[in-house]
């Protein structure tokens, strides 16, 4: 049996980058919701923060769905 170390390293690198990107995107969503809570406490509007948070969560869900579709196919 011969292991293709270059392919294994490539898979590891891509999975590491995608994981860090998803965590960062989810963190941005949480920060957007946090800003909404802060704005509500101050009596301000935070429509842009909520829209950004929902967009981040939707992008995370889309990336997870795409990953699952790659695994299933």
Buried (B, 14 or more C-beta within 10 A) or exposed (E): EEEEEEEEEEEEEEEEEEEEEBEEBBEBBEBBBEBBEEBEEEEEEBEEBBEBBEBBBEBBEEBEEEEEEEEEE
